[in-house]
Structures are given as C-alpha cells and as structure tokens.
C-alpha cells in the first residue's frame, strides 16, 4: 500500500464518527458500501473515478489552491479527504488535478471579474416588487393546498403529475414547471419539508401564511441566501452578483444549469433582473448580497396595498377589491371557495365550504362575527340563511372510536341518513356493517371521517370524552422523526471500520501493505527481525503472500526469498 493510502487510512481512523460520516456524505459514498476496514476506505476514496467526482465539488478558488499545493487548500478539500494534515494534496489527488488541468485549463485560473452592479431604474424596481408579490401569493396557494392534502412525490423526487395538474387547474401556479421552484424556496426557508414520498407544511409554514407580504418575502430571502452553495457565498455572509455564478464550479458540467435555476428562483422573488445581461440591482438585493439581514422596507412602497374589507353579495359571493391581508384571506378561504385571483378576488360560499369550516372548529356565531367585521355591506340574508341551515345540519353524522372493540362507530339521530350511508357505493371501502343502532368499521376514525366528508355527509368527529373534535386532513406538520444525521446514516459502515481497526491493530496495517505490494508486484524495502534480535533491510519485488509468509525476489542477491510475516517489522516503498 502506498504511503498516501496509508496516511489517508490513518487519518480516517483518527476522525471521530461525526467527522468521518460527514466526509463519507460529502464524497457521496453509499451507506451500503462493502468496505471492511480503513484500508478499503482509503483505496476507495483515492480511486481515480471517485477523485474526479470529488473535484467537481470544489469551487474555483479551492481548485487553484489545491493545484498549487498551498496550505490554504482547506475547507471542502479537507472535508472531502483530498489533503493531508498539512493541507497538501495526496499524490493520487495531484495526479487527477493534473489530468483535470490538461482537459480544463481554464478551471485553474481566476475567472474574469463581472461588471459592477448599478442601481435599477424605478420601473424595473416596481416590476421586481410585483413579481415578488405574485410569487408570494402563488407559494401561499401551494402551501394551503399542501395543508389540505400533502403533495405526492414521485420516486425521482418531483411532485406527481396529478398534483401538478391539480394546482395548475386551481390557479395556484401558472405552469407545472413553477412548482419545483416554489417548493425549493419553501424548503430552504423551513416552510415545507419533503417527508418520505410527500411534501408537508411545517409549523413555520403555517405561521408564514398568517404574516403580511413584506415579512413573507424576508423569510424567503433569508432562506434563499442560506441555501446557496459555498462556492457562491462570500466571507461576510453575502453572495457575489449572479453574473459570476456559472464560473463557480468549473469542473462540474451540471453546475451551469444549477446556477441558472438559482438565478431564476431569485428572479421570481424580485431579487434579480430577468435580463441576465443587465447589471441593474434593486436596493433590497444590495443589502442581502452584502451580508445584511433581509429587509423589505425598501420594497414595501412598491407592493400593492393590502385591504381588510370585502363586499358580501346576495349571490353568496365575496368580492375583495384588492389583495386581502393574508390572515384574513386565510380564514375567509376556510369558509369559502376562491373562484378568481386578481386585483379583485372572488370567493363563493357553499354549504360544503361552510361545513368544512365547521369541521375545523367554526360555529355559526363565530362565522357571523368574522364576516360582519370583514364586510363593508353587512351579511346578506341568503348568506345568513345558508349559515343557519348548514349549522343545523352539521353534526348530523357522528364518527367516534370504540376503544373496547377497536372499531370506528358511525351514529346519527336520523335513521334515514344511516340507511343511505349503509348502501352508498362510494363508501364500500369502509366496510360498514350494522352495529346496534349505528354502523361500525374496521377503518380508523379519521379515515372514516374524511371519506364521509368527501361524500358530502354532514359529519363531525367525536373524541373520547364525547365532545366534537376538529380534524385536520393534513399529515403532522413536523415529521415525527428528524432527518437522520450522517453518523446515523453511516452507522453500519462506521461500526465495521471501527471493529476492524480495533481487531487488526498494527499487524493489520502491515498485512494490507504487503497485500497491496503483491497485487501491484511493487518493489519494497522490508525490515526483518533476525533470530539474534538484529534487524536487516531487504529489497524485494513482492510476488506472493500466503500461509503467513511473504515471497519475493531479492534483486541484490538475485534469489527468491520467503519471509515469515511475523518477523517483518516494517515495509516501505523502495
């Protein structure tokens, strides 16, 4: 085994589990890798193909420092196990750098400095603020839809075509391609999380929906900056102008597309000019780029004024003559269906929409109080009647869990409604059967509740104390288990490496060095302890290892020698 490989194996063994796991994660090592010891790990990490992949993860400044063998080559180069304790590249790494420099000579030279940014014109600034306002509204629509039903993800990661189409048809997004950009922004700001095969809204996401648009933008802007990779971050916590981003990772062929997507997302949120050749910069972008806290104060004058009143119509609609304040919009949409979203948004009240609000804990009195305070025209009689009739029917069907039998009960004071439910073909999957004066099912209470609600029955859920309980369709906002740490992900690999290191000790190092020498038929210097206690150095071309003995040709004496491995003190390259 070469000196670099042994040095790397030794260094890996000295790392604690957390640091070693971070290195494996940074190098993209599979948690199911079949390494048996640190020698295997060093061999794997110094494999030419692995090294080439690792170099693509280094930004331009790190590549230049690494190629120069400079002690400044630290950071990601150290994390990726490309350098020794003195921050100098291992010999195999230097070889791959030389090959990369031959094929990509421009990657190891400083990039040309882009033009300095200039203040944007007022018209462009106003357009950027409008883009940010529109995008914030689209993301709010996506999160609201996700609160109702988590968005399904395909095996490759993107949202399913069905959910994309559903959101497009609902007007939440202009095109299916917009969705991934919005979810990326939400994830970086901590508003949504990809859990298993679906997207769910976090507690922070629910709070974000209640906040005014300027604060919404600030949260997103901070998340956007925090999500930028290291190669496009500055020491003061900011980032360089986007024109320089495509040059940040010169050995990564996929990076220009990633940089373009990052810029596109920033443009959606009013951070950058849509014209990539423009040097115009908005005042709020300058603050963020220079490392300051996101501040929408300079954007606020350009944002549409949010209103807090609507017109309630006799045709069971509500018309907002401007963008409704987010908290008011959120509650109104829990009681009505939004039919249009523009400068004047329209909401429609139905028995189903009011019933859904009651399922979330609203009452006739609370709805009247909210609408009376919101309306510029009072509550029209048709709407008041609809509220009264919906409230009188709400709770006609009661769903509860029977702890004794482990089944779910469906009860109603109206026997006719129970008879209808029993023969409803849409409810067959519930397997409802007669149970005394009601029905019962093996299906969990919440699933029974939502199946009945989707079939438009006036249903409520009952808790163990017999009281109505609001039921939320969405999954838990915060995943029950946090994402695994690298140490947890690589737990099996780490245990294997630690066990082999403890069991093998110095003898293990020696045996692997000899195996490596035999495999490459390398010429090595072997120090052997003689029977009289003296030590003698022999230069051999290693040819075989087995039965506890090393075989090799002694070049000096021109004879074949067989040495007991137990007598070998050390080995090094000739």
C-alpha positions as CSV (number, residue, x, y, z in Angstrom):
1,X,0.0,0.0,0.0
2,X,1.3,3.4,-1.0
3,X,2.4,5.9,1.7
4,X,-0.5,8.2,0.7
5,X,-3.1,5.5,1.0
6,X,-1.8,4.5,4.4
7,X,-1.6,8.2,5.5
8,X,-5.2,8.6,4.5
9,X,-6.3,5.4,6.2
10,X,-4.6,6.6,9.4
11,X,-6.2,10.0,9.2
12,X,-9.6,8.5,8.6
13,X,-9.1,6.2,11.7
14,X,-8.3,9.3,13.8
15,X,-11.5,11.1,12.9
16,X,-14.4,10.8,15.3
17,X,-17.6,9.2,14.0
18,X,-19.4,12.5,13.2
19,X,-16.4,13.9,11.2
20,X,-15.9,10.6,9.4
21,X,-19.6,10.4,8.5
22,X,-19.5,14.0,7.2
23,X,-16.6,13.1,4.9
24,X,-18.4,10.0,3.6
25,X,-21.5,12.0,3.0
26,X,-19.6,14.8,1.2
27,X,-18.0,12.2,-1.1
28,X,-21.3,10.7,-1.9
29,X,-20.4,7.2,-0.5
30,X,-23.2,4.7,-0.4
31,X,-24.3,3.7,3.1
32,X,-24.3,0.1,1.8
33,X,-20.6,0.2,0.6
34,X,-18.8,-3.1,1.2
35,X,-15.7,-1.7,2.9
36,X,-14.2,-4.0,5.6
37,X,-11.6,-1.7,7.1
38,X,-9.9,1.7,6.8
39,X,-7.6,0.3,4.1
40,X,-10.6,-0.3,1.9
41,X,-11.9,3.2,2.7
42,X,-8.6,4.8,1.7
43,X,-8.4,2.7,-1.5
44,X,-12.0,3.7,-2.4
45,X,-11.5,7.4,-1.7
46,X,-8.3,7.5,-3.7
47,X,-9.9,5.7,-6.7
48,X,-9.5,7.9,-9.8
49,X,-13.2,7.9,-10.6
50,X,-14.0,8.9,-7.0
51,X,-11.4,11.6,-7.0
52,X,-12.8,13.0,-10.3
53,X,-16.2,13.2,-8.7
54,X,-14.8,14.9,-5.6
55,X,-13.0,17.5,-7.6
56,X,-16.3,18.6,-9.2
57,X,-17.4,19.6,-5.7
58,X,-14.6,22.2,-5.3
59,X,-15.1,25.8,-6.3
60,X,-12.6,27.6,-8.4
61,X,-10.6,29.2,-5.6
62,X,-10.2,25.8,-3.9
63,X,-9.1,24.2,-7.1
64,X,-6.5,26.8,-7.7
65,X,-5.2,26.5,-4.1
66,X,-5.2,22.7,-4.3
67,X,-3.3,22.7,-7.7
68,X,-0.7,25.0,-6.1
69,X,-0.3,22.6,-3.2
70,X,-1.0,25.6,-1.0
71,X,-1.6,25.3,2.8
72,X,-4.7,27.5,2.1
73,X,-6.3,24.5,0.4
74,X,-8.6,23.6,3.2
75,X,-12.3,23.8,3.6
76,X,-14.1,21.4,1.3
77,X,-10.8,19.9,0.2
78,X,-10.2,18.7,3.8
79,X,-13.8,17.6,4.2
80,X,-13.5,15.6,1.0
81,X,-10.3,13.9,2.3
82,X,-8.2,15.2,-0.6
83,X,-5.4,16.7,1.5
84,X,-3.1,15.5,4.3
85,X,-2.6,17.1,7.7
86,X,-0.6,19.9,6.1
87,X,-3.4,20.6,3.6
88,X,-1.3,19.3,0.7
89,X,-3.0,17.1,-1.8
90,X,-2.2,13.4,-1.7
91,X,-0.2,12.1,-4.7
92,X,-3.2,10.4,-6.4
93,X,-5.2,13.6,-6.0
94,X,-2.4,15.6,-7.5
95,X,-2.4,13.2,-10.5
96,X,-6.1,13.8,-11.1
97,X,-5.7,17.5,-10.7
98,X,-3.0,17.4,-13.4
99,X,-5.4,15.5,-15.7
100,X,-8.2,17.9,-15.0
101,X,-5.9,20.9,-15.7
102,X,-5.0,19.4,-19.0
103,X,-8.6,18.9,-20.1
104,X,-10.0,22.1,-18.4
105,X,-7.1,24.6,-18.2
106,X,-9.4,27.5,-17.5
107,X,-10.7,25.8,-14.3
108,X,-7.5,26.6,-12.5
109,X,-7.2,30.3,-13.3
110,X,-9.2,33.1,-11.8
111,X,-12.4,34.0,-13.5
112,X,-12.8,37.4,-15.1
113,X,-14.4,39.9,-12.8
114,X,-18.0,40.7,-13.8
115,X,-19.2,44.2,-14.2
116,X,-20.2,46.0,-11.0
117,X,-23.9,46.3,-10.3
118,X,-25.8,49.6,-10.9
119,X,-29.0,50.9,-9.3
120,X,-32.1,49.7,-11.0
121,X,-34.5,52.1,-12.7
122,X,-37.8,52.8,-10.8
123,X,-39.9,51.0,-13.5
124,X,-37.7,47.9,-13.1
125,X,-37.8,48.1,-9.3
126,X,-41.6,48.3,-9.3
127,X,-41.8,45.3,-11.6
128,X,-39.5,43.3,-9.3
129,X,-41.6,44.1,-6.3
130,X,-44.7,43.0,-8.3
131,X,-43.0,39.7,-9.2
132,X,-42.2,39.1,-5.5
133,X,-45.8,39.8,-4.5
134,X,-47.2,37.5,-7.1
135,X,-44.8,34.7,-6.2
136,X,-45.6,35.0,-2.5
137,X,-49.2,34.6,-3.4
138,X,-48.5,31.5,-5.5
139,X,-46.5,29.9,-2.8
140,X,-49.2,30.6,-0.2
141,X,-51.7,28.8,-2.5
142,X,-49.4,25.9,-2.8
143,X,-48.9,25.6,0.9
144,X,-52.6,25.9,1.5
145,X,-53.2,23.1,-0.9
146,X,-50.5,21.1,0.8
147,X,-52.2,21.7,4.2
148,X,-55.3,20.2,2.9
149,X,-53.6,17.2,1.1
150,X,-49.9,16.6,1.2
151,X,-48.3,16.8,-2.3
152,X,-47.2,13.3,-3.6
153,X,-43.7,12.9,-4.8
154,X,-42.5,10.5,-7.5
155,X,-39.6,8.1,-6.9
156,X,-37.3,10.6,-8.6
157,X,-38.4,13.4,-6.3
158,X,-40.6,15.8,-8.3
159,X,-44.2,16.3,-7.4
160,X,-46.6,13.9,-9.2
161,X,-48.2,14.9,-12.4
162,X,-51.6,14.6,-10.8
163,X,-50.8,17.2,-8.1
164,X,-49.1,19.5,-10.6
165,X,-52.2,19.5,-12.8
166,X,-54.5,20.0,-9.7
167,X,-52.5,23.1,-8.7
168,X,-52.4,24.4,-12.2
169,X,-56.2,24.0,-12.7
170,X,-56.8,25.7,-9.3
171,X,-54.7,28.7,-10.5
172,X,-52.1,28.3,-7.7
173,X,-49.3,28.1,-10.3
174,X,-49.1,29.4,-13.9
175,X,-47.4,26.3,-15.2
176,X,-46.4,22.9,-13.8
177,X,-42.7,23.8,-14.0
178,X,-43.1,26.6,-11.5
179,X,-44.0,24.2,-8.7
180,X,-40.5,22.8,-8.0
181,X,-39.0,26.3,-7.8
182,X,-41.7,27.3,-5.2
183,X,-41.1,24.2,-3.2
184,X,-37.4,24.7,-3.2
185,X,-37.9,28.2,-1.8
186,X,-40.3,26.8,0.8
187,X,-37.9,24.1,1.9
188,X,-34.9,26.5,2.2
189,X,-37.0,28.8,4.3
190,X,-38.2,25.9,6.5
191,X,-41.8,26.3,5.4
192,X,-42.2,22.8,3.9
193,X,-40.4,19.5,4.2
194,X,-40.1,16.5,1.9
195,X,-41.1,13.6,4.1
196,X,-40.8,10.1,2.5
197,X,-42.9,10.3,-0.6
198,X,-44.8,13.6,0.0
199,X,-44.4,17.3,0.8
200,X,-45.9,18.5,4.1
201,X,-46.1,22.0,5.6
202,X,-44.2,22.8,8.7
203,X,-45.3,24.8,11.8
204,X,-43.2,27.6,10.4
205,X,-45.0,27.3,7.1
206,X,-48.4,27.7,8.9
207,X,-47.1,30.8,10.7
208,X,-45.8,32.2,7.4
209,X,-49.2,32.0,5.9
210,X,-50.5,34.4,8.6
211,X,-47.9,37.1,8.0
212,X,-48.0,40.2,5.8
213,X,-46.4,40.0,2.4
214,X,-43.2,42.0,3.3
215,X,-42.5,39.6,6.2
216,X,-43.2,36.7,3.9
217,X,-40.6,38.0,1.5
218,X,-38.0,38.5,4.2
219,X,-38.3,34.9,5.3
220,X,-37.9,33.6,1.8
221,X,-35.0,35.9,1.0
222,X,-33.1,34.7,4.1
223,X,-33.8,31.1,3.1
224,X,-32.7,31.7,-0.4
225,X,-29.3,33.1,0.7
226,X,-28.8,30.3,3.2
227,X,-29.4,27.7,0.5
228,X,-26.7,29.0,-1.8
229,X,-23.7,26.6,-2.0
230,X,-20.4,27.6,-0.6
231,X,-18.9,28.5,-3.9
232,X,-21.2,31.4,-4.3
233,X,-21.1,32.7,-0.8
234,X,-18.8,35.5,0.4
235,X,-16.9,35.6,3.8
236,X,-19.2,38.3,5.1
237,X,-22.3,36.1,4.7
238,X,-23.5,37.5,1.4
239,X,-23.0,36.4,-2.2
240,X,-21.4,37.6,-5.4
241,X,-23.5,39.0,-8.2
242,X,-25.3,36.3,-10.3
243,X,-23.3,37.0,-13.4
244,X,-20.3,35.3,-11.7
245,X,-22.2,32.2,-10.6
246,X,-21.8,30.0,-13.7
247,X,-18.0,30.1,-13.2
248,X,-18.0,29.0,-9.6
249,X,-17.6,25.2,-10.1
250,X,-15.7,24.9,-13.3
251,X,-15.3,21.1,-13.2
252,X,-18.9,20.4,-12.6
253,X,-20.7,20.0,-16.0
254,X,-24.1,20.2,-14.3
255,X,-23.3,23.4,-12.4
256,X,-24.3,26.0,-15.0
257,X,-27.8,24.6,-15.1
258,X,-28.0,24.7,-11.3
259,X,-26.7,28.3,-11.3
260,X,-29.3,29.3,-13.9
261,X,-32.0,27.7,-11.8
262,X,-30.8,29.6,-8.7
263,X,-30.9,32.8,-10.6
264,X,-34.4,32.0,-11.9
265,X,-35.7,31.4,-8.4
266,X,-34.1,34.7,-7.2
267,X,-35.7,36.5,-10.2
268,X,-39.2,35.1,-9.2
269,X,-38.7,36.6,-5.8
270,X,-37.7,40.1,-7.1
271,X,-34.0,39.7,-6.3
272,X,-32.6,39.9,-9.8
273,X,-33.4,41.4,-13.2
274,X,-34.9,39.0,-15.7
275,X,-32.4,40.2,-18.3
276,X,-29.2,38.2,-17.5
277,X,-27.1,40.8,-19.3
278,X,-28.3,43.6,-17.1
279,X,-26.2,44.9,-14.2
280,X,-29.2,46.6,-12.5
281,X,-29.6,45.8,-8.8
282,X,-32.6,46.5,-6.5
283,X,-31.9,48.2,-3.2
284,X,-33.2,45.2,-1.1
285,X,-30.9,42.9,-3.1
286,X,-27.9,45.0,-2.4
287,X,-28.5,44.7,1.4
288,X,-28.9,40.9,1.1
289,X,-25.9,40.5,-1.2
290,X,-23.6,42.4,1.1
291,X,-24.5,40.1,4.0
292,X,-27.1,42.3,5.7
293,X,-30.4,41.0,7.1
294,X,-33.3,40.7,4.6
295,X,-35.3,43.9,4.9
296,X,-38.4,44.6,2.8
297,X,-38.6,48.2,3.9
298,X,-37.4,49.5,0.5
299,X,-39.7,47.1,-1.3
300,X,-42.9,47.9,0.7
301,X,-43.6,51.2,-1.2
302,X,-43.8,49.3,-4.4
303,X,-46.1,46.5,-3.2
304,X,-49.9,46.6,-3.7
305,X,-51.7,47.9,-0.6
306,X,-53.4,45.1,1.3
307,X,-57.0,45.6,2.3
308,X,-59.1,44.3,5.3
309,X,-62.6,44.6,4.0
310,X,-64.7,42.8,1.3
311,X,-68.2,43.1,-0.2
312,X,-70.5,40.3,0.7
313,X,-73.0,39.8,-2.2
314,X,-76.6,38.3,-2.2
315,X,-75.4,35.7,-4.7
316,X,-73.3,34.1,-1.9
317,X,-70.1,35.6,-3.1
318,X,-67.5,37.9,-1.5
319,X,-65.5,40.3,-3.6
320,X,-62.2,41.7,-2.4
321,X,-61.5,44.9,-4.3
322,X,-57.7,44.4,-3.8
323,X,-55.3,41.9,-2.2
324,X,-56.8,40.8,1.1
325,X,-54.5,40.8,4.1
326,X,-53.0,37.2,4.4
327,X,-54.5,36.4,7.8
328,X,-58.0,37.5,6.6
329,X,-57.6,35.7,3.3
330,X,-56.6,32.5,5.1
331,X,-59.7,32.5,7.3
332,X,-62.1,33.5,4.6
333,X,-60.8,30.7,2.4
334,X,-61.5,28.2,5.2
335,X,-65.2,29.2,4.8
336,X,-65.5,29.9,1.1
337,X,-64.0,28.8,-2.2
338,X,-61.9,31.3,-4.1
339,X,-63.1,31.5,-7.6
340,X,-60.7,34.0,-9.0
341,X,-57.4,35.6,-8.0
342,X,-56.6,39.0,-9.5
343,X,-56.7,42.6,-8.3
344,X,-60.3,41.8,-7.4
345,X,-60.6,38.3,-6.0
346,X,-63.9,36.5,-5.7
347,X,-64.9,33.9,-3.1
348,X,-68.1,31.7,-3.1
349,X,-69.9,30.4,-0.1
350,X,-71.4,26.9,-0.3
351,X,-72.9,24.5,2.2
352,X,-69.9,22.3,1.7
353,X,-67.4,25.1,2.3
354,X,-69.2,26.3,5.4
355,X,-69.4,22.7,6.6
356,X,-65.6,22.3,6.1
357,X,-65.1,25.4,8.2
358,X,-67.3,24.0,11.0
359,X,-65.2,20.8,10.8
360,X,-62.2,23.0,11.6
361,X,-63.9,24.4,14.7
362,X,-66.0,27.3,13.4
363,X,-69.6,27.8,14.7
364,X,-72.5,29.8,13.3
365,X,-71.8,32.5,15.8
366,X,-68.0,32.7,15.1
367,X,-68.6,32.8,11.3
368,X,-71.2,35.6,11.7
369,X,-68.9,37.6,13.9
370,X,-65.9,37.3,11.5
371,X,-68.0,38.1,8.3
372,X,-69.7,41.0,10.0
373,X,-66.3,42.6,10.8
374,X,-65.0,41.8,7.4
375,X,-67.9,43.0,5.3
376,X,-68.5,46.5,4.0
377,X,-72.1,45.7,3.2
378,X,-73.2,43.6,6.2
379,X,-74.2,39.9,5.9
380,X,-76.8,39.4,3.1
381,X,-79.9,37.4,4.1
382,X,-79.2,34.5,1.7
383,X,-75.8,34.0,3.3
384,X,-77.2,34.3,6.8
385,X,-79.7,31.6,5.9
386,X,-77.1,29.4,4.5
387,X,-75.0,29.7,7.6
388,X,-78.1,28.8,9.8
389,X,-79.1,25.8,7.7
390,X,-75.6,24.4,7.4
391,X,-75.1,24.8,11.2
392,X,-78.4,23.0,11.9
393,X,-77.4,20.0,9.8
394,X,-73.7,20.0,10.8
395,X,-73.0,17.1,13.1
396,X,-76.0,15.0,11.9
397,X,-73.5,12.1,11.4
398,X,-71.1,11.5,14.3
399,X,-67.9,9.4,14.0
400,X,-66.1,8.1,17.1
401,X,-63.6,5.4,18.1
402,X,-64.8,2.5,20.2
403,X,-61.9,1.6,22.4
404,X,-63.5,-1.6,23.6
405,X,-64.0,-3.2,20.2
406,X,-61.2,-1.3,18.4
407,X,-63.7,-0.3,15.7
408,X,-65.0,3.0,14.5
409,X,-68.6,3.8,15.1
410,X,-70.9,5.9,12.8
411,X,-74.0,7.2,14.6
412,X,-76.9,9.6,13.7
413,X,-80.2,10.7,15.1
414,X,-81.6,10.3,11.6
415,X,-82.1,6.6,10.8
416,X,-82.7,7.5,7.1
417,X,-79.2,9.0,6.8
418,X,-77.6,5.8,8.3
419,X,-79.6,3.7,5.8
420,X,-78.3,5.9,3.0
421,X,-74.7,5.6,4.2
422,X,-75.0,1.8,4.5
423,X,-75.9,1.4,0.9
424,X,-73.7,4.2,-0.6
425,X,-71.4,2.5,-3.1
426,X,-68.8,5.3,-2.7
427,X,-68.4,4.2,1.0
428,X,-67.9,0.4,0.3
429,X,-64.1,0.6,1.0
430,X,-65.0,1.4,4.7
431,X,-66.7,-2.0,5.1
432,X,-69.5,-0.5,7.2
433,X,-71.8,-3.0,9.0
434,X,-74.8,-2.7,11.3
435,X,-73.8,-2.4,14.9
436,X,-76.7,-1.8,17.3
437,X,-78.5,1.4,16.3
438,X,-75.5,2.6,14.3
439,X,-72.8,1.4,11.9
440,X,-69.2,0.3,12.5
441,X,-66.0,-0.1,10.5
442,X,-62.5,-1.6,11.0
443,X,-61.1,1.6,9.3
444,X,-59.5,4.2,11.6
445,X,-61.8,7.1,12.8
446,X,-60.1,9.9,10.9
447,X,-60.2,7.9,7.6
448,X,-63.9,7.2,8.1
449,X,-64.5,10.9,8.9
450,X,-62.8,12.2,5.7
451,X,-64.4,9.6,3.5
452,X,-67.8,10.7,4.7
453,X,-66.9,14.4,4.5
454,X,-65.7,13.9,0.9
455,X,-69.1,12.2,0.1
456,X,-70.7,15.4,1.5
457,X,-72.3,14.0,4.6
458,X,-72.7,16.5,7.5
459,X,-70.2,14.7,9.7
460,X,-68.3,15.6,12.8
461,X,-65.6,13.6,14.8
462,X,-66.2,12.9,18.5
463,X,-63.3,12.5,20.9
464,X,-63.1,10.0,23.8
465,X,-65.0,12.4,26.1
466,X,-67.9,12.6,23.7
467,X,-67.1,16.2,22.6
468,X,-66.8,17.4,18.9
469,X,-63.2,17.4,17.8
470,X,-61.8,19.4,14.8
471,X,-60.0,17.0,12.4
472,X,-57.2,18.2,10.1
473,X,-56.7,16.3,6.8
474,X,-53.0,17.1,6.6
475,X,-50.3,15.0,8.0
476,X,-48.3,16.2,11.0
477,X,-46.6,19.5,10.1
478,X,-43.3,18.4,11.7
479,X,-42.1,14.9,10.8
480,X,-42.3,12.6,13.8
481,X,-38.6,11.8,13.4
482,X,-35.9,14.3,12.5
483,X,-33.8,13.6,9.4
484,X,-31.0,11.2,10.2
485,X,-27.6,12.7,10.8
486,X,-24.6,11.5,8.7
487,X,-23.4,9.4,11.7
488,X,-26.8,7.7,11.8
489,X,-26.9,7.1,8.0
490,X,-23.4,5.5,8.0
491,X,-23.8,3.7,11.3
492,X,-23.2,0.3,9.8
493,X,-20.1,1.4,7.8
494,X,-18.6,3.2,10.8
495,X,-19.1,0.1,13.1
496,X,-17.4,-2.1,10.5
497,X,-14.5,0.2,10.2
498,X,-14.0,0.7,13.9
499,X,-14.2,-3.0,14.6
500,X,-11.6,-4.0,12.0
501,X,-9.3,-1.2,13.3
502,X,-9.5,-2.5,16.9
503,X,-9.1,-6.1,15.9
504,X,-6.3,-5.6,13.4
505,X,-4.0,-3.1,15.0
506,X,-0.5,-2.6,13.6
507,X,-0.5,-6.1,12.2
508,X,-3.5,-5.3,10.1
509,X,-1.8,-2.2,8.6
510,X,1.3,-4.3,7.8
511,X,-0.7,-7.2,6.2
512,X,-2.6,-4.8,4.0
513,X,0.6,-3.1,2.9
514,X,2.0,-6.4,1.9
515,X,-1.2,-7.4,0.1
516,X,-1.1,-4.1,-1.9
517,X,2.6,-4.7,-2.8
518,X,1.9,-8.2,-4.0
519,X,-1.1,-7.1,-6.0
520,X,1.0,-4.5,-7.9
521,X,4.2,-6.6,-7.8
522,X,5.8,-3.5,-6.3
523,X,9.4,-3.3,-5.2
524,X,9.5,-2.8,-1.4
525,X,12.0,-2.5,1.4
526,X,11.2,-5.0,4.1
527,X,12.8,-4.7,7.6
528,X,13.1,-8.2,9.1
529,X,13.9,-9.1,12.7
530,X,16.6,-11.8,12.7
531,X,16.8,-14.7,15.3
532,X,19.6,-12.9,17.1
533,X,17.4,-9.8,17.6
534,X,19.1,-7.7,14.9
535,X,17.2,-6.1,12.1
536,X,18.0,-6.4,8.4
537,X,16.6,-4.5,5.4
538,X,15.9,-6.4,2.2
539,X,14.7,-5.0,-1.1
540,X,12.2,-7.4,-2.7
541,X,9.9,-7.5,-5.6
542,X,6.8,-8.8,-3.8
543,X,5.3,-11.8,-5.7
544,X,3.1,-13.7,-3.2
545,X,1.6,-13.8,0.3
546,X,0.0,-16.8,2.0
547,X,0.4,-19.1,4.9
548,X,1.8,-16.4,7.0
549,X,4.8,-15.9,4.6
550,X,5.8,-13.3,2.1
551,X,7.5,-14.3,-1.2
552,X,9.6,-12.1,-3.3
553,X,12.7,-11.8,-5.4
554,X,15.7,-10.3,-3.8
555,X,17.2,-8.1,-6.6
556,X,20.6,-7.7,-4.8
557,X,21.2,-11.4,-4.4
558,X,19.1,-12.4,-7.4
559,X,17.3,-15.1,-5.4
560,X,13.7,-15.9,-4.4
561,X,13.2,-15.3,-0.7
562,X,10.4,-16.4,1.7
563,X,10.0,-14.4,4.9
564,X,7.7,-15.1,7.9
565,X,5.3,-12.2,8.1
566,X,5.7,-12.4,11.9
567,X,9.3,-11.5,11.5
568,X,8.6,-8.4,9.4
569,X,9.0,-5.2,11.4
570,X,8.1,-2.6,8.7
571,X,7.6,-2.2,5.0
572,X,8.0,0.8,2.7
573,X,8.3,1.6,-1.0
574,X,11.7,1.1,-2.4
